[in-house]
């Protein structure tokens, strides 16, 4: 799942931030941002415009926080981005579980 990659890169970037390793931190945060931009590019307004607008706002917030974390060397911004990504990831995973449960044929008695 794309969220896993963005979260993983963000967490490792936080470790690099603590180590004051700015080059690796920057590379990792940019990878996380690229993943979020990819998520934005997959939104399909024709299917559900309201959902797309809400997701676009959340993705913009995450990109903003990742950018600020990188510029200001602030782990709190990084934590905010990771938190939102984690919540989104869990929401999609739950939706997938529900769809799978609905689509499974009833167990034979």
Chimera marker file (.cmm) of the C-alpha trace (Angstrom):
<marker_set name="trace">
<marker id="1" x="0.000" y="0.000" z="0.000" r="1" g="1" b="0" radius="0.5"/>
<marker id="2" x="1.332" y="3.444" z="-0.913" r="1" g="1" b="0" radius="0.5"/>
<marker id="3" x="0.556" y="4.725" z="2.554" r="1" g="1" b="0" radius="0.5"/>
<marker id="4" x="2.988" y="2.199" z="4.027" r="1" g="1" b="0" radius="0.5"/>
<marker id="5" x="5.814" y="3.563" z="1.898" r="1" g="1" b="0" radius="0.5"/>
<marker id="6" x="5.078" y="7.187" z="2.781" r="1" g="1" b="0" radius="0.5"/>
<marker id="7" x="4.861" y="6.316" z="6.474" r="1" g="1" b="0" radius="0.5"/>
<marker id="8" x="8.066" y="4.248" z="6.362" r="1" g="1" b="0" radius="0.5"/>
<marker id="9" x="10.033" y="6.989" z="4.586" r="1" g="1" b="0" radius="0.5"/>
<marker id="10" x="8.686" y="9.602" z="7.019" r="1" g="1" b="0" radius="0.5"/>
<marker id="11" x="9.627" y="7.570" z="10.076" r="1" g="1" b="0" radius="0.5"/>
<marker id="12" x="13.135" y="6.944" z="8.796" r="1" g="1" b="0" radius="0.5"/>
<marker id="13" x="13.400" y="10.655" z="7.950" r="1" g="1" b="0" radius="0.5"/>
<marker id="14" x="12.576" y="11.369" z="11.596" r="1" g="1" b="0" radius="0.5"/>
<marker id="15" x="15.486" y="9.179" z="12.654" r="1" g="1" b="0" radius="0.5"/>
<marker id="16" x="17.770" y="11.012" z="10.233" r="1" g="1" b="0" radius="0.5"/>
<marker id="17" x="16.477" y="14.318" z="11.597" r="1" g="1" b="0" radius="0.5"/>
<marker id="18" x="17.544" y="13.262" z="15.104" r="1" g="1" b="0" radius="0.5"/>
<marker id="19" x="20.967" y="12.319" z="13.717" r="1" g="1" b="0" radius="0.5"/>
<marker id="20" x="21.156" y="15.698" z="11.950" r="1" g="1" b="0" radius="0.5"/>
<marker id="21" x="21.707" y="13.859" z="8.663" r="1" g="1" b="0" radius="0.5"/>
<marker id="22" x="20.065" y="16.464" z="6.454" r="1" g="1" b="0" radius="0.5"/>
<marker id="23" x="20.846" y="14.875" z="3.086" r="1" g="1" b="0" radius="0.5"/>
<marker id="24" x="19.202" y="11.552" z="3.884" r="1" g="1" b="0" radius="0.5"/>
<marker id="25" x="16.370" y="13.268" z="5.737" r="1" g="1" b="0" radius="0.5"/>
<marker id="26" x="15.665" y="15.429" z="2.698" r="1" g="1" b="0" radius="0.5"/>
<marker id="27" x="15.777" y="12.455" z="0.327" r="1" g="1" b="0" radius="0.5"/>
<marker id="28" x="13.386" y="10.423" z="2.480" r="1" g="1" b="0" radius="0.5"/>
<marker id="29" x="10.911" y="13.250" z="2.992" r="1" g="1" b="0" radius="0.5"/>
<marker id="30" x="10.938" y="13.957" z="-0.735" r="1" g="1" b="0" radius="0.5"/>
<marker id="31" x="10.156" y="10.279" z="-1.380" r="1" g="1" b="0" radius="0.5"/>
<marker id="32" x="7.212" y="10.479" z="1.024" r="1" g="1" b="0" radius="0.5"/>
<marker id="33" x="5.987" y="13.663" z="-0.669" r="1" g="1" b="0" radius="0.5"/>
<marker id="34" x="6.277" y="11.996" z="-4.088" r="1" g="1" b="0" radius="0.5"/>
<marker id="35" x="4.093" y="9.138" z="-2.889" r="1" g="1" b="0" radius="0.5"/>
<marker id="36" x="1.455" y="11.555" z="-1.597" r="1" g="1" b="0" radius="0.5"/>
<marker id="37" x="1.510" y="13.432" z="-4.917" r="1" g="1" b="0" radius="0.5"/>
<marker id="38" x="0.970" y="10.086" z="-6.637" r="1" g="1" b="0" radius="0.5"/>
<marker id="39" x="-2.032" y="9.471" z="-4.389" r="1" g="1" b="0" radius="0.5"/>
<marker id="40" x="-3.412" y="12.885" z="-5.393" r="1" g="1" b="0" radius="0.5"/>
<marker id="41" x="-2.990" y="12.003" z="-9.070" r="1" g="1" b="0" radius="0.5"/>
<marker id="42" x="-5.127" y="8.868" z="-8.660" r="1" g="1" b="0" radius="0.5"/>
<marker id="43" x="-8.195" y="10.714" z="-7.373" r="1" g="1" b="0" radius="0.5"/>
<marker id="44" x="-11.140" y="10.321" z="-9.741" r="1" g="1" b="0" radius="0.5"/>
<marker id="45" x="-13.569" y="13.214" z="-9.391" r="1" g="1" b="0" radius="0.5"/>
<marker id="46" x="-16.135" y="11.463" z="-11.596" r="1" g="1" b="0" radius="0.5"/>
<marker id="47" x="-16.690" y="8.673" z="-9.084" r="1" g="1" b="0" radius="0.5"/>
<marker id="48" x="-17.042" y="10.709" z="-5.880" r="1" g="1" b="0" radius="0.5"/>
<marker id="49" x="-16.250" y="14.438" z="-6.047" r="1" g="1" b="0" radius="0.5"/>
<marker id="50" x="-16.843" y="15.031" z="-2.330" r="1" g="1" b="0" radius="0.5"/>
<marker id="51" x="-14.553" y="12.202" z="-1.243" r="1" g="1" b="0" radius="0.5"/>
<marker id="52" x="-11.889" y="13.401" z="-3.682" r="1" g="1" b="0" radius="0.5"/>
<marker id="53" x="-12.093" y="16.944" z="-2.319" r="1" g="1" b="0" radius="0.5"/>
<marker id="54" x="-11.710" y="15.698" z="1.245" r="1" g="1" b="0" radius="0.5"/>
<marker id="55" x="-8.808" y="13.435" z="0.369" r="1" g="1" b="0" radius="0.5"/>
<marker id="56" x="-7.142" y="16.210" z="-1.630" r="1" g="1" b="0" radius="0.5"/>
<marker id="57" x="-7.346" y="18.459" z="1.457" r="1" g="1" b="0" radius="0.5"/>
<marker id="58" x="-5.828" y="15.784" z="3.670" r="1" g="1" b="0" radius="0.5"/>
<marker id="59" x="-3.071" y="15.098" z="1.158" r="1" g="1" b="0" radius="0.5"/>
<marker id="60" x="-2.333" y="18.842" z="0.910" r="1" g="1" b="0" radius="0.5"/>
<marker id="61" x="-2.064" y="18.980" z="4.707" r="1" g="1" b="0" radius="0.5"/>
<marker id="62" x="0.339" y="16.023" z="4.724" r="1" g="1" b="0" radius="0.5"/>
<marker id="63" x="2.489" y="17.572" z="1.987" r="1" g="1" b="0" radius="0.5"/>
<marker id="64" x="2.521" y="20.867" z="3.891" r="1" g="1" b="0" radius="0.5"/>
<marker id="65" x="3.581" y="19.165" z="7.131" r="1" g="1" b="0" radius="0.5"/>
<marker id="66" x="6.285" y="17.107" z="5.455" r="1" g="1" b="0" radius="0.5"/>
<marker id="67" x="7.634" y="20.216" z="3.744" r="1" g="1" b="0" radius="0.5"/>
<marker id="68" x="7.627" y="22.225" z="6.987" r="1" g="1" b="0" radius="0.5"/>
<marker id="69" x="9.274" y="19.354" z="8.855" r="1" g="1" b="0" radius="0.5"/>
<marker id="70" x="12.035" y="19.326" z="6.283" r="1" g="1" b="0" radius="0.5"/>
<marker id="71" x="12.543" y="23.087" z="6.179" r="1" g="1" b="0" radius="0.5"/>
<marker id="72" x="12.261" y="23.785" z="9.900" r="1" g="1" b="0" radius="0.5"/>
<marker id="73" x="13.799" y="20.520" z="11.161" r="1" g="1" b="0" radius="0.5"/>
<marker id="74" x="10.685" y="20.068" z="13.272" r="1" g="1" b="0" radius="0.5"/>
<marker id="75" x="9.796" y="16.476" z="14.219" r="1" g="1" b="0" radius="0.5"/>
<marker id="76" x="6.339" y="17.585" z="15.392" r="1" g="1" b="0" radius="0.5"/>
<marker id="77" x="5.335" y="18.370" z="11.816" r="1" g="1" b="0" radius="0.5"/>
<marker id="78" x="6.640" y="15.000" z="10.743" r="1" g="1" b="0" radius="0.5"/>
<marker id="79" x="4.592" y="13.305" z="13.476" r="1" g="1" b="0" radius="0.5"/>
<marker id="80" x="1.445" y="15.116" z="12.301" r="1" g="1" b="0" radius="0.5"/>
<marker id="81" x="1.981" y="13.888" z="8.744" r="1" g="1" b="0" radius="0.5"/>
<marker id="82" x="2.633" y="10.333" z="9.910" r="1" g="1" b="0" radius="0.5"/>
<marker id="83" x="-0.496" y="10.427" z="12.069" r="1" g="1" b="0" radius="0.5"/>
<marker id="84" x="-2.739" y="11.491" z="9.169" r="1" g="1" b="0" radius="0.5"/>
<marker id="85" x="-1.158" y="8.960" z="6.814" r="1" g="1" b="0" radius="0.5"/>
<marker id="86" x="-1.646" y="6.240" z="9.414" r="1" g="1" b="0" radius="0.5"/>
<marker id="87" x="-5.297" y="7.108" z="9.883" r="1" g="1" b="0" radius="0.5"/>
<marker id="88" x="-5.874" y="7.143" z="6.130" r="1" g="1" b="0" radius="0.5"/>
<marker id="89" x="-4.095" y="3.823" z="5.767" r="1" g="1" b="0" radius="0.5"/>
<marker id="90" x="-6.205" y="2.231" z="8.481" r="1" g="1" b="0" radius="0.5"/>
<marker id="91" x="-9.422" y="3.640" z="6.980" r="1" g="1" b="0" radius="0.5"/>
<marker id="92" x="-8.662" y="2.148" z="3.568" r="1" g="1" b="0" radius="0.5"/>
<marker id="93" x="-7.614" y="-1.168" z="5.135" r="1" g="1" b="0" radius="0.5"/>
<marker id="94" x="-10.912" y="-1.301" z="7.045" r="1" g="1" b="0" radius="0.5"/>
<marker id="95" x="-12.867" y="-0.498" z="3.881" r="1" g="1" b="0" radius="0.5"/>
<marker id="96" x="-11.043" y="-3.313" z="2.091" r="1" g="1" b="0" radius="0.5"/>
<marker id="97" x="-11.805" y="-5.768" z="4.910" r="1" g="1" b="0" radius="0.5"/>
<marker id="98" x="-15.493" y="-4.832" z="4.791" r="1" g="1" b="0" radius="0.5"/>
<marker id="99" x="-15.641" y="-5.240" z="1.024" r="1" g="1" b="0" radius="0.5"/>
<marker id="100" x="-13.976" y="-8.620" z="1.222" r="1" g="1" b="0" radius="0.5"/>
<marker id="101" x="-16.391" y="-9.747" z="3.927" r="1" g="1" b="0" radius="0.5"/>
<marker id="102" x="-19.370" y="-8.591" z="1.865" r="1" g="1" b="0" radius="0.5"/>
<marker id="103" x="-18.108" y="-10.321" z="-1.261" r="1" g="1" b="0" radius="0.5"/>
<marker id="104" x="-17.320" y="-13.679" z="0.330" r="1" g="1" b="0" radius="0.5"/>
<marker id="105" x="-19.931" y="-16.322" z="-0.333" r="1" g="1" b="0" radius="0.5"/>
<marker id="106" x="-21.758" y="-17.439" z="2.751" r="1" g="1" b="0" radius="0.5"/>
<marker id="107" x="-20.064" y="-20.407" z="4.379" r="1" g="1" b="0" radius="0.5"/>
<marker id="108" x="-21.657" y="-23.691" z="3.581" r="1" g="1" b="0" radius="0.5"/>
<marker id="109" x="-23.583" y="-25.036" z="6.523" r="1" g="1" b="0" radius="0.5"/>
<link id1="1" id2="2" r="1" g="1" b="0" radius="0.2"/>
<link id1="2" id2="3" r="1" g="1" b="0" radius="0.2"/>
<link id1="3" id2="4" r="1" g="1" b="0" radius="0.2"/>
<link id1="4" id2="5" r="1" g="1" b="0" radius="0.2"/>
<link id1="5" id2="6" r="1" g="1" b="0" radius="0.2"/>
<link id1="6" id2="7" r="1" g="1" b="0" radius="0.2"/>
<link id1="7" id2="8" r="1" g="1" b="0" radius="0.2"/>
<link id1="8" id2="9" r="1" g="1" b="0" radius="0.2"/>
<link id1="9" id2="10" r="1" g="1" b="0" radius="0.2"/>
<link id1="10" id2="11" r="1" g="1" b="0" radius="0.2"/>
<link id1="11" id2="12" r="1" g="1" b="0" radius="0.2"/>
<link id1="12" id2="13" r="1" g="1" b="0" radius="0.2"/>
<link id1="13" id2="14" r="1" g="1" b="0" radius="0.2"/>
<link id1="14" id2="15" r="1" g="1" b="0" radius="0.2"/>
<link id1="15" id2="16" r="1" g="1" b="0" radius="0.2"/>
<link id1="16" id2="17" r="1" g="1" b="0" radius="0.2"/>
<link id1="17" id2="18" r="1" g="1" b="0" radius="0.2"/>
<link id1="18" id2="19" r="1" g="1" b="0" radius="0.2"/>
<link id1="19" id2="20" r="1" g="1" b="0" radius="0.2"/>
<link id1="20" id2="21" r="1" g="1" b="0" radius="0.2"/>
<link id1="21" id2="22" r="1" g="1" b="0" radius="0.2"/>
<link id1="22" id2="23" r="1" g="1" b="0" radius="0.2"/>
<link id1="23" id2="24" r="1" g="1" b="0" radius="0.2"/>
<link id1="24" id2="25" r="1" g="1" b="0" radius="0.2"/>
<link id1="25" id2="26" r="1" g="1" b="0" radius="0.2"/>
<link id1="26" id2="27" r="1" g="1" b="0" radius="0.2"/>
<link id1="27" id2="28" r="1" g="1" b="0" radius="0.2"/>
<link id1="28" id2="29" r="1" g="1" b="0" radius="0.2"/>
<link id1="29" id2="30" r="1" g="1" b="0" radius="0.2"/>
<link id1="30" id2="31" r="1" g="1" b="0" radius="0.2"/>
<link id1="31" id2="32" r="1" g="1" b="0" radius="0.2"/>
<link id1="32" id2="33" r="1" g="1" b="0" radius="0.2"/>
<link id1="33" id2="34" r="1" g="1" b="0" radius="0.2"/>
<link id1="34" id2="35" r="1" g="1" b="0" radius="0.2"/>
<link id1="35" id2="36" r="1" g="1" b="0" radius="0.2"/>
<link id1="36" id2="37" r="1" g="1" b="0" radius="0.2"/>
<link id1="37" id2="38" r="1" g="1" b="0" radius="0.2"/>
<link id1="38" id2="39" r="1" g="1" b="0" radius="0.2"/>
<link id1="39" id2="40" r="1" g="1" b="0" radius="0.2"/>
<link id1="40" id2="41" r="1" g="1" b="0" radius="0.2"/>
<link id1="41" id2="42" r="1" g="1" b="0" radius="0.2"/>
<link id1="42" id2="43" r="1" g="1" b="0" radius="0.2"/>
<link id1="43" id2="44" r="1" g="1" b="0" radius="0.2"/>
<link id1="44" id2="45" r="1" g="1" b="0" radius="0.2"/>
<link id1="45" id2="46" r="1" g="1" b="0" radius="0.2"/>
<link id1="46" id2="47" r="1" g="1" b="0" radius="0.2"/>
<link id1="47" id2="48" r="1" g="1" b="0" radius="0.2"/>
<link id1="48" id2="49" r="1" g="1" b="0" radius="0.2"/>
<link id1="49" id2="50" r="1" g="1" b="0" radius="0.2"/>
<link id1="50" id2="51" r="1" g="1" b="0" radius="0.2"/>
<link id1="51" id2="52" r="1" g="1" b="0" radius="0.2"/>
<link id1="52" id2="53" r="1" g="1" b="0" radius="0.2"/>
<link id1="53" id2="54" r="1" g="1" b="0" radius="0.2"/>
<link id1="54" id2="55" r="1" g="1" b="0" radius="0.2"/>
<link id1="55" id2="56" r="1" g="1" b="0" radius="0.2"/>
<link id1="56" id2="57" r="1" g="1" b="0" radius="0.2"/>
<link id1="57" id2="58" r="1" g="1" b="0" radius="0.2"/>
<link id1="58" id2="59" r="1" g="1" b="0" radius="0.2"/>
<link id1="59" id2="60" r="1" g="1" b="0" radius="0.2"/>
<link id1="60" id2="61" r="1" g="1" b="0" radius="0.2"/>
<link id1="61" id2="62" r="1" g="1" b="0" radius="0.2"/>
<link id1="62" id2="63" r="1" g="1" b="0" radius="0.2"/>
<link id1="63" id2="64" r="1" g="1" b="0" radius="0.2"/>
<link id1="64" id2="65" r="1" g="1" b="0" radius="0.2"/>
<link id1="65" id2="66" r="1" g="1" b="0" radius="0.2"/>
<link id1="66" id2="67" r="1" g="1" b="0" radius="0.2"/>
<link id1="67" id2="68" r="1" g="1" b="0" radius="0.2"/>
<link id1="68" id2="69" r="1" g="1" b="0" radius="0.2"/>
<link id1="69" id2="70" r="1" g="1" b="0" radius="0.2"/>
<link id1="70" id2="71" r="1" g="1" b="0" radius="0.2"/>
<link id1="71" id2="72" r="1" g="1" b="0" radius="0.2"/>
<link id1="72" id2="73" r="1" g="1" b="0" radius="0.2"/>
<link id1="73" id2="74" r="1" g="1" b="0" radius="0.2"/>
<link id1="74" id2="75" r="1" g="1" b="0" radius="0.2"/>
<link id1="75" id2="76" r="1" g="1" b="0" radius="0.2"/>
<link id1="76" id2="77" r="1" g="1" b="0" radius="0.2"/>
<link id1="77" id2="78" r="1" g="1" b="0" radius="0.2"/>
<link id1="78" id2="79" r="1" g="1" b="0" radius="0.2"/>
<link id1="79" id2="80" r="1" g="1" b="0" radius="0.2"/>
<link id1="80" id2="81" r="1" g="1" b="0" radius="0.2"/>
<link id1="81" id2="82" r="1" g="1" b="0" radius="0.2"/>
<link id1="82" id2="83" r="1" g="1" b="0" radius="0.2"/>
<link id1="83" id2="84" r="1" g="1" b="0" radius="0.2"/>
<link id1="84" id2="85" r="1" g="1" b="0" radius="0.2"/>
<link id1="85" id2="86" r="1" g="1" b="0" radius="0.2"/>
<link id1="86" id2="87" r="1" g="1" b="0" radius="0.2"/>
<link id1="87" id2="88" r="1" g="1" b="0" radius="0.2"/>
<link id1="88" id2="89" r="1" g="1" b="0" radius="0.2"/>
<link id1="89" id2="90" r="1" g="1" b="0" radius="0.2"/>
<link id1="90" id2="91" r="1" g="1" b="0" radius="0.2"/>
<link id1="91" id2="92" r="1" g="1" b="0" radius="0.2"/>
<link id1="92" id2="93" r="1" g="1" b="0" radius="0.2"/>
<link id1="93" id2="94" r="1" g="1" b="0" radius="0.2"/>
<link id1="94" id2="95" r="1" g="1" b="0" radius="0.2"/>
<link id1="95" id2="96" r="1" g="1" b="0" radius="0.2"/>
<link id1="96" id2="97" r="1" g="1" b="0" radius="0.2"/>
<link id1="97" id2="98" r="1" g="1" b="0" radius="0.2"/>
<link id1="98" id2="99" r="1" g="1" b="0" radius="0.2"/>
<link id1="99" id2="100" r="1" g="1" b="0" radius="0.2"/>
<link id1="100" id2="101" r="1" g="1" b="0" radius="0.2"/>
<link id1="101" id2="102" r="1" g="1" b="0" radius="0.2"/>
<link id1="102" id2="103" r="1" g="1" b="0" radius="0.2"/>
<link id1="103" id2="104" r="1" g="1" b="0" radius="0.2"/>
<link id1="104" id2="105" r="1" g="1" b="0" radius="0.2"/>
<link id1="105" id2="106" r="1" g="1" b="0" radius="0.2"/>
<link id1="106" id2="107" r="1" g="1" b="0" radius="0.2"/>
<link id1="107" id2="108" r="1" g="1" b="0" radius="0.2"/>
<link id1="108" id2="109" r="1" g="1" b="0" radius="0.2"/>
</marker_set>
